[in-house]
C-alpha cells in the first residue's frame, strides 16, 4: 500500500482519482494547489505525487520546482495529469524529472493507476523512461 498525493484544483477529478486508488489499497491525500500540497508533504509521508499543472495560488511547475530543490522530497516520483500540452509551463515541467505525463482529455484511470504502481517498484526495477503523453521525453 502506498501513500499518494493528488494535487489538482478540480475537486471532482481529485475525488475520482482518489476513489480508484483507494480501491487498489492505497492511502490518498488531496491538495487543491501547490501551497496545500507543500503542507501535506510537511505533515505526511508521500510515495508518489499525481500533479496538475494549471492551478490557482501555486501552479504545478512552481510546486515541482520547490519540491525538487528540497533534499527531503526530490526523490518522490511525480506523474503529471494536465490539459496543457505546450507553452512555457509545459516546457518548464519537462526539465523537472517527471516520470509520466497524462493528458486529461485522453487517459484511462487504469493507466494512471498502473503508472503509480510502476513507480512503487523496487529501485533498479524495470521503470520506463519519462513519457509526455504517448511520447518519450528523454
C-alpha positions in Angstrom: 0.0 0.0 0.0 1.4 3.4 -1.0 0.6 7.0 0.1 -0.4 9.0 -2.9 -0.8 12.8 -3.0 -3.2 14.1 -5.7 -2.7 17.8 -6.4 -5.5 19.2 -8.6 -7.7 22.2 -8.3 -10.6 20.2 -9.8 -12.1 18.7 -6.7 -14.2 16.2 -8.8 -11.1 14.9 -10.6 -9.3 14.6 -7.3 -12.2 12.6 -5.8 -12.5 10.2 -8.8 -8.7 9.5 -8.9 -8.7 9.1 -5.1 -11.5 6.5 -5.1 -9.9 4.5 -7.8 -6.5 4.5 -6.0 -8.2 3.7 -2.6 -10.0 0.7 -4.2 -6.5 -0.6 -5.0 -5.5 -0.3 -1.4 -3.6 3.0 -1.5 -3.8 5.8 1.0 -4.7 9.1 -0.8 -4.5 12.7 0.2 -5.7 15.6 -2.0 -4.5 19.2 -2.3 -6.2 21.8 -4.4 -3.0 23.8 -5.2 0.8 23.8 -4.7 0.6 25.5 -1.3 -1.7 22.9 0.1 0.5 20.2 -1.4 3.5 21.6 0.4 1.6 21.5 3.7 0.7 17.8 3.1 4.3 17.0 2.4 5.3 18.6 5.7 2.8 16.5 7.6 2.7 13.1 5.9 4.8 10.6 4.2 4.1 10.5 0.4 5.3 7.8 -2.0 4.0 9.2 -5.3 2.5 12.5 -6.4 -0.1 13.0 -9.1 0.1 16.6 -10.2 -2.0 19.0 -12.3 -0.1 21.9 -13.8 -2.6 24.8 -14.1 -3.9 25.7 -10.6 -4.6 28.9 -8.8 -2.3 30.1 -6.0 0.7 28.0 -6.9 0.8 26.1 -10.2 2.2 22.6 -10.6 5.5 23.7 -12.2 6.3 26.1 -9.3 5.4 23.4 -6.7 7.5 20.9 -8.5 10.5 23.3 -8.7 10.3 23.9 -4.9 10.0 20.1 -4.3 12.9 19.2 -6.5 15.1 21.7 -4.6 14.3 20.1 -1.3 16.7 17.2 -0.4 13.9 15.5 1.6 11.4 15.5 -1.2 13.3 15.5 -4.5 13.2 11.7 -4.8 9.4 11.4 -4.8 8.2 10.3 -8.2 5.7 12.7 -9.9 3.1 11.9 -12.5 1.5 14.9 -14.2 -2.1 14.9 -15.4 -2.9 18.1 -17.3 -4.8 19.7 -20.1 -1.8 21.7 -21.0 0.3 20.3 -24.0 2.6 23.2 -24.9 3.7 26.6 -23.8 6.1 27.9 -21.2 4.6 25.9 -18.3 4.8 22.6 -20.3 8.4 23.4 -21.2 9.3 24.1 -17.5 7.8 20.8 -16.4 9.8 18.7 -18.9 13.0 19.8 -17.1 11.9 18.7 -13.6 12.2 14.9 -13.6 8.6 13.9 -14.3 8.0 10.2 -14.6 4.9 10.3 -16.8 2.5 12.9 -18.2 -1.1 12.1 -19.0 -3.4 14.4 -20.9 -6.7 15.0 -19.1 -8.7 14.7 -22.3 -7.1 11.4 -23.3 -6.2 8.9 -20.5 -7.7 5.9 -18.7 -7.8 5.8 -14.9 -6.4 2.2 -15.1 -3.4 3.6 -17.0 -2.9 6.2 -14.3 -3.1 3.6 -11.5 -0.6 1.4 -13.4 1.8 4.3 -13.7 1.5 5.0 -10.0 2.1 1.3 -9.1 5.1 1.2 -11.5 6.8 3.9 -9.6 6.4 1.8 -6.4 8.5 -1.0 -7.9 11.8 -1.6 -6.1 14.7 0.7 -7.1 16.6 -0.7 -10.0 13.4 -2.3 -11.3 12.2 -2.0 -14.8 11.0 1.6 -14.9 10.4 3.2 -18.3 11.9 6.5 -19.3 9.7 9.5 -18.7 6.8 9.9 -21.2 5.0 13.0 -22.3 1.5 11.9 -23.5 2.5 8.9 -25.6 5.9 10.3 -26.5 9.2 9.7 -24.7 10.7 12.8 -23.0 14.3 11.5 -22.9 
